[in-house]
């Protein structure tokens, strides 16, 4: 679902991206201990989708939090396919 959210953001399909982020969050919450670092992906993808939707304030806040959580991945505010691990 994270990969689908990333692709949806890249295509500008923010509503679909938010749906996929929500599904990923639900699934990963079941086993959060085995998914370290996933919070940065959830925050970043949700922030990118919200920014596309016009919610610049909340989108920027989430993108900044993602950059703090994983600067090597989210430092540029964009998640490349090879960074989604």
C-alpha positions as CSV (number, residue, x, y, z in Angstrom):
1,X,0.0,0.0,0.0
2,X,2.9,2.4,0.6
3,X,4.1,1.8,-3.0
4,X,0.6,2.4,-4.3
5,X,0.4,5.6,-2.2
6,X,3.7,6.8,-3.6
7,X,2.6,6.1,-7.2
8,X,-0.7,7.9,-6.6
9,X,1.1,11.0,-5.2
10,X,3.4,10.9,-8.3
11,X,0.2,10.9,-10.5
12,X,-1.4,13.7,-8.5
13,X,-4.2,11.4,-7.3
14,X,-4.2,12.7,-3.7
15,X,-7.5,11.1,-2.6
16,X,-6.4,7.6,-3.7
17,X,-3.0,8.2,-2.0
18,X,-4.7,9.1,1.3
19,X,-6.7,5.9,1.0
20,X,-3.6,3.8,0.5
21,X,-1.8,5.5,3.3
22,X,-4.7,4.7,5.6
23,X,-4.7,1.1,4.6
24,X,-1.0,0.8,5.1
25,X,-1.2,2.4,8.5
26,X,-3.9,0.0,9.6
27,X,-2.0,-3.0,8.5
28,X,1.3,-1.9,9.9
29,X,-0.2,-0.9,13.2
30,X,-0.8,-4.6,13.9
31,X,2.9,-5.3,13.9
32,X,4.5,-1.9,14.4
33,X,7.5,-3.3,16.2
34,X,8.7,-5.1,13.1
35,X,8.3,-2.0,10.9
36,X,10.7,0.6,12.3
37,X,10.9,3.8,10.2
38,X,7.5,3.3,8.6
39,X,6.2,6.3,10.4
40,X,8.3,8.5,8.3
41,X,6.9,7.0,5.1
42,X,3.3,7.4,6.4
43,X,3.9,11.0,7.4
44,X,5.7,11.9,4.2
45,X,3.2,10.3,1.9
46,X,0.2,11.7,3.8
47,X,1.9,15.1,3.8
48,X,2.5,15.0,0.0
49,X,-1.1,13.9,-0.6
50,X,-2.5,16.7,1.6
51,X,-0.3,19.2,-0.1
52,X,-1.7,18.1,-3.5
53,X,-5.2,18.4,-2.0
54,X,-4.6,22.1,-1.2
55,X,-4.0,21.6,2.5
56,X,-0.5,23.1,2.4
57,X,-0.2,23.8,6.2
58,X,-0.8,20.2,7.4
59,X,1.0,18.8,4.3
60,X,4.1,20.8,5.1
61,X,4.0,19.9,8.8
62,X,3.9,16.2,7.9
63,X,6.6,16.5,5.3
64,X,8.8,18.3,7.8
65,X,8.2,15.6,10.4
66,X,9.1,12.9,7.9
67,X,12.3,14.8,7.0
68,X,13.2,14.8,10.7
69,X,12.4,11.1,11.2
70,X,14.2,10.0,8.1
71,X,16.4,12.8,6.6
72,X,18.2,10.4,4.2
73,X,14.9,9.5,2.6
74,X,12.6,12.5,3.1
75,X,15.2,15.3,3.2
76,X,14.2,16.4,-0.3
77,X,10.4,16.0,0.4
78,X,10.0,13.3,-2.2
79,X,10.0,9.5,-1.9
80,X,11.8,7.8,-4.8
81,X,10.9,4.2,-5.5
82,X,14.3,2.9,-4.4
83,X,13.9,4.7,-1.1
84,X,10.7,2.9,-0.3
85,X,12.1,0.0,1.8
